[in-house]
């Protein structure tokens, strides 16, 4: 994969690209990040394997069961936000 801005191959795929350092606020949005030019961009639809994330208010028994079976990953952030990665 190459960066659409600088055509570099130094791209980190499927990372959380929204973080406000001054406020310490986490805004979950997944995408790709180019380490050469420092710009983030959305994944293209023809990318092969990709992960998606959903923010949850609370963990339900159904989500907990999916996590135990290994179908999803539940991430708890420092600010108490829960994110399901699938």
Backbone as a chain_set.jsonl record, in Angstrom:
{"seq": "XXXXXXXXXXXXXXXXXXXXXXXXXXXXXXXXXXXXXXXXXXXXXXXXXXXXXXXXXXXXXXXXXXXXXXXXXXXXXXXXXXXXXX", "coords": {"N": [[0.842, -1.161, 0.0], [0.466, 2.227, -0.758], [0.974, 5.69, 0.068], [-1.514, 8.079, -0.716], [-0.844, 10.75, -0.905], [1.985, 11.233, -0.922], [3.079, 9.037, -2.173], [4.633, 7.219, -0.783], [5.776, 4.144, 0.661], [5.758, 3.762, 3.34], [3.563, 3.151, 5.302], [1.314, 2.874, 7.933], [-1.097, 0.605, 8.662], [-4.605, 0.516, 9.415], [-5.041, 1.927, 11.976], [-5.87, 3.852, 14.92], [-6.634, 7.074, 14.255], [-7.381, 9.47, 15.306], [-6.751, 11.626, 17.752], [-6.779, 13.986, 20.224], [-4.33, 15.776, 21.442], [-3.995, 17.979, 23.19], [-6.381, 18.269, 24.653], [-6.634, 15.678, 25.492], [-8.454, 13.904, 24.462], [-10.079, 11.128, 23.144], [-11.065, 10.217, 20.011], [-12.521, 7.838, 18.349], [-11.554, 6.653, 15.274], [-10.818, 4.772, 12.586], [-8.129, 4.232, 10.303], [-5.555, 4.757, 7.812], [-2.099, 5.649, 8.19], [0.503, 7.69, 7.136], [3.904, 7.525, 7.636], [5.876, 8.992, 6.503], [4.983, 11.494, 5.333], [3.237, 12.235, 7.311], [0.465, 12.318, 7.208], [-2.966, 11.323, 7.511], [-5.28, 8.934, 6.145], [-8.297, 7.573, 4.759], [-9.099, 4.071, 4.51], [-9.116, 2.335, 1.394], [-11.887, 0.845, -0.402], [-11.139, -1.491, -1.731], [-9.125, -2.612, -0.273], [-7.737, -5.477, 1.29], [-7.996, -7.318, 4.037], [-9.55, -5.771, 6.711], [-10.117, -3.995, 9.738], [-12.846, -3.08, 11.827], [-14.338, -0.699, 14.05], [-16.404, -0.063, 16.873], [-17.918, 2.169, 19.099], [-18.933, 1.721, 22.429], [-21.412, 2.224, 24.954], [-21.751, 0.664, 27.214], [-20.791, -2.646, 28.287], [-22.497, -5.391, 27.184], [-24.04, -8.558, 28.126], [-24.111, -10.135, 25.796], [-22.074, -9.063, 24.17], [-19.908, -9.56, 25.842], [-19.899, -12.365, 25.76], [-19.267, -12.786, 23.056], [-16.693, -11.75, 23.097], [-15.41, -13.566, 24.795], [-15.491, -15.841, 23.196], [-13.746, -15.13, 21.242], [-14.468, -13.772, 18.96], [-14.701, -11.009, 18.803], [-12.845, -8.103, 19.894], [-12.656, -6.368, 22.841], [-11.875, -3.19, 23.835], [-10.831, -1.206, 26.485], [-10.493, 2.106, 27.161], [-8.448, 4.665, 28.744], [-10.091, 6.773, 29.511], [-12.464, 5.554, 30.106], [-14.01, 4.796, 27.987], [-15.41, 2.306, 25.926], [-14.467, 0.218, 23.275], [-15.296, -1.784, 20.552], [-13.568, -3.994, 18.576], [-13.633, -5.493, 15.5]], "CA": [[0.0, 0.0, 0.0], [1.207, 3.476, -0.828], [0.272, 6.892, 0.502], [-2.03, 8.827, -1.866], [-0.307, 12.106, -0.909], [3.403, 11.303, -1.281], [3.426, 7.757, -2.814], [5.573, 6.47, 0.045], [5.285, 2.848, 1.122], [5.852, 3.748, 4.798], [2.19, 3.357, 5.738], [0.834, 2.033, 9.024], [-2.487, 0.321, 8.308], [-5.656, 0.239, 10.376], [-4.744, 2.478, 13.294], [-6.739, 4.937, 15.358], [-5.934, 8.254, 13.772], [-7.958, 10.674, 15.881], [-6.416, 11.841, 19.154], [-6.535, 15.393, 20.496], [-3.305, 15.746, 22.487], [-4.165, 19.06, 24.157], [-7.508, 17.946, 25.531], [-6.579, 14.293, 25.914], [-9.728, 13.321, 24.063], [-9.971, 10.053, 22.17], [-12.177, 10.153, 19.074], [-12.146, 6.647, 17.585], [-11.752, 6.592, 13.84], [-9.751, 3.944, 12.041], [-7.661, 4.572, 8.972], [-4.145, 4.525, 7.544], [-1.25, 6.792, 8.533], [1.788, 7.69, 6.445], [4.954, 8.009, 8.528], [6.764, 9.882, 5.757], [4.429, 12.858, 5.251], [2.487, 12.511, 8.531], [-0.961, 12.514, 6.935], [-3.818, 10.141, 7.634], [-6.258, 8.805, 5.079], [-9.23, 6.463, 4.925], [-8.774, 2.904, 3.692], [-9.912, 2.178, 0.186], [-12.751, -0.336, -0.314], [-10.528, -2.7, -2.281], [-8.146, -3.192, 0.649], [-8.123, -6.822, 1.681], [-8.471, -7.457, 5.397], [-9.598, -4.531, 7.474], [-10.829, -4.074, 10.998], [-13.778, -2.004, 12.11], [-14.491, -0.447, 15.48], [-17.652, 0.551, 17.303], [-17.843, 2.657, 20.469], [-20.055, 1.249, 23.243], [-21.658, 2.873, 26.235], [-21.501, -0.36, 28.235], [-20.616, -3.995, 27.754], [-23.659, -6.237, 27.447], [-23.677, -9.976, 28.198], [-23.88, -10.67, 24.446], [-20.733, -8.628, 23.754], [-18.959, -10.304, 26.676], [-19.841, -13.739, 25.243], [-18.505, -12.725, 21.81], [-15.295, -11.548, 23.444], [-14.903, -14.827, 25.338], [-15.318, -16.804, 22.101], [-12.684, -14.656, 20.37], [-15.002, -13.188, 17.731], [-14.448, -9.569, 18.851], [-11.922, -7.637, 20.921], [-13.181, -5.19, 23.534], [-10.783, -2.369, 24.346], [-11.261, -0.167, 27.418], [-9.522, 3.187, 27.151], [-8.238, 5.317, 30.041], [-11.21, 7.651, 29.855], [-13.628, 4.743, 30.378], [-14.678, 4.475, 26.741], [-15.246, 0.935, 25.445], [-14.483, 0.12, 21.821], [-15.29, -3.159, 20.065], [-12.838, -4.137, 17.315], [-14.016, -6.756, 14.845]], "C": [[0.895, 1.235, 0.0], [0.329, 4.638, -0.391], [-0.244, 7.649, -0.721], [-1.464, 10.244, -1.965], [1.135, 12.167, -1.402], [3.924, 10.035, -1.965], [4.49, 6.972, -2.058], [4.94, 5.141, 0.454], [5.376, 2.71, 2.642], [4.492, 4.091, 5.393], [1.864, 2.369, 6.844], [-0.666, 1.853, 8.791], [-3.353, 0.106, 9.535], [-5.295, 0.662, 11.796], [-5.78, 3.529, 13.65], [-6.014, 6.234, 15.064], [-6.485, 9.546, 14.347], [-7.636, 10.752, 17.37], [-6.099, 13.312, 19.322], [-5.591, 15.473, 21.679], [-3.546, 16.802, 23.567], [-5.271, 18.736, 25.152], [-7.429, 16.532, 26.091], [-7.854, 13.55, 25.575], [-9.489, 12.288, 22.971], [-11.228, 10.041, 21.315], [-11.881, 8.984, 18.14], [-12.54, 6.76, 16.109], [-10.566, 5.833, 13.277], [-9.386, 4.392, 10.638], [-6.201, 4.215, 8.824], [-3.37, 5.801, 7.831], [0.089, 6.643, 7.826], [2.842, 8.285, 7.377], [5.923, 8.949, 7.811], [6.238, 11.314, 5.747], [3.586, 13.216, 6.472], [1.005, 12.746, 8.326], [-1.714, 11.202, 7.096], [-4.822, 10.134, 6.494], [-7.101, 7.568, 5.329], [-8.82, 5.291, 4.047], [-9.674, 2.838, 2.466], [-10.751, 0.9, 0.288], [-12.101, -1.605, -0.838], [-9.399, -3.251, -1.427], [-8.651, -4.552, 1.109], [-8.743, -6.889, 3.061], [-8.463, -6.104, 6.089], [-10.409, -4.763, 8.736], [-11.762, -2.887, 11.125], [-13.913, -1.863, 13.613], [-15.807, 0.271, 15.734], [-17.48, 0.958, 18.762], [-19.106, 2.22, 21.206], [-20.187, 2.084, 24.503], [-21.348, 1.909, 27.378], [-21.381, -1.716, 27.564], [-21.821, -4.836, 28.158], [-23.203, -7.692, 27.577], [-23.402, -10.591, 26.823], [-22.488, -10.299, 23.938], [-19.673, -9.378, 24.546], [-18.791, -11.741, 26.176], [-19.066, -13.788, 23.926], [-17.016, -12.525, 22.071], [-14.676, -12.839, 23.976], [-14.662, -15.859, 24.241], [-14.237, -16.363, 21.113], [-13.17, -14.04, 19.07], [-14.767, -11.681, 17.662], [-13.43, -9.286, 19.941], [-12.532, -6.383, 21.532], [-12.002, -4.463, 24.172], [-11.383, -1.331, 25.279], [-10.164, 0.872, 27.491], [-9.466, 3.855, 28.519], [-9.414, 6.186, 30.467], [-12.519, 6.891, 30.086], [-14.418, 4.334, 29.15], [-14.386, 3.027, 26.347], [-15.377, 0.928, 23.937], [-14.416, -1.36, 21.448], [-14.61, -3.176, 18.712], [-13.197, -5.493, 16.75], [-13.537, -6.78, 13.425]], "O": [[1.931, 1.279, 0.663], [-0.898, 4.575, -0.471], [0.509, 7.848, -1.675], [-1.594, 10.88, -3.011], [1.483, 13.036, -2.201], [5.106, 9.97, -2.304], [5.177, 6.139, -2.651], [3.719, 5.034, 0.577], [5.097, 1.637, 3.175], [4.294, 5.184, 5.923], [2.108, 1.17, 6.71], [-1.412, 2.83, 8.73], [-2.901, -0.414, 10.555], [-5.252, -0.166, 12.706], [-6.486, 4.035, 12.778], [-4.913, 6.468, 15.562], [-6.087, 10.625, 13.909], [-8.207, 10.004, 18.163], [-5.231, 13.837, 18.624], [-6.013, 15.258, 22.816], [-3.32, 16.533, 24.747], [-5.101, 18.913, 26.358], [-8.101, 16.224, 27.076], [-8.284, 12.667, 26.317], [-8.784, 12.547, 21.996], [-12.332, 9.874, 21.832], [-11.068, 9.124, 17.227], [-13.709, 6.938, 15.767], [-9.42, 6.233, 13.483], [-10.232, 4.871, 9.884], [-5.662, 3.451, 9.626], [-3.912, 6.901, 7.728], [0.731, 5.596, 7.907], [2.695, 9.412, 7.851], [6.711, 9.633, 8.464], [6.959, 12.244, 6.109], [3.249, 14.386, 6.657], [0.349, 13.323, 9.194], [-1.178, 10.121, 6.852], [-5.171, 11.18, 5.946], [-6.68, 6.638, 6.017], [-8.261, 5.483, 2.967], [-10.838, 3.235, 2.505], [-10.365, -0.032, 0.994], [-12.481, -2.7, -0.423], [-8.772, -4.243, -1.798], [-9.852, -4.748, 1.294], [-9.913, -6.544, 3.227], [-7.466, -5.382, 6.046], [-11.282, -5.63, 8.779], [-11.491, -1.813, 10.588], [-13.635, -2.8, 14.361], [-16.261, 1.089, 14.934], [-16.961, 0.187, 19.569], [-20.212, 2.333, 20.678], [-19.201, 2.583, 25.046], [-20.754, 2.296, 28.384], [-21.811, -1.909, 26.427], [-22.122, -4.97, 29.344], [-22.087, -8.022, 27.175], [-22.551, -11.473, 26.7], [-21.803, -11.13, 23.342], [-18.655, -9.788, 23.989], [-17.681, -12.273, 26.166], [-18.295, -14.72, 23.696], [-16.177, -13.066, 21.351], [-13.538, -13.165, 23.64], [-13.735, -16.663, 24.339], [-13.85, -17.138, 20.238], [-12.369, -13.805, 18.165], [-14.645, -11.131, 16.568], [-13.182, -10.125, 20.807], [-12.882, -5.445, 20.816], [-11.236, -5.041, 24.943], [-12.34, -0.647, 24.913], [-9.027, 0.556, 27.843], [-10.34, 3.635, 29.357], [-9.694, 6.315, 31.658], [-13.571, 7.51, 30.246], [-15.397, 3.597, 29.263], [-13.242, 2.578, 26.426], [-16.28, 1.551, 23.379], [-13.58, -2.1, 21.966], [-15.02, -2.46, 17.799], [-13.083, -6.514, 17.427], [-13.763, -7.759, 12.714]]}, "num_chains": 1, "name": "protein.A"}
